[in-house]
Amino acid sequence: MWDPFLEPGVLVRHPTAAEWGLGQVQSVAGRKVTVNFESAGKQTIDVSVVSLVFVGDDPRG
């Protein structure tokens, strides 16, 4: 399911690829989220398969 808190500018980490470093959401198109990671560059993530981890306070409470 699409997460309404995933929007451009949000900082995230990939749950199983810690080596990618910090990522910033660039765009959201349905379940496809493009994230620019420090060490892996731009990656397109299918959020119906991978649950990105919010950095800082989780806006969902």
C-alpha angles and dihedrals in degrees: 000000000000115000111224090207092064102094136139112294097027115130117230144162128218109246096224102027105062089158089070088070127203117351134199120208110242101179143352123212110172107296093345113094122184112212127184106217124196095236104020103042121215115356129177111223126195100219091197085069103029124041107210116218117235115232113225120001114003104240090212089070 
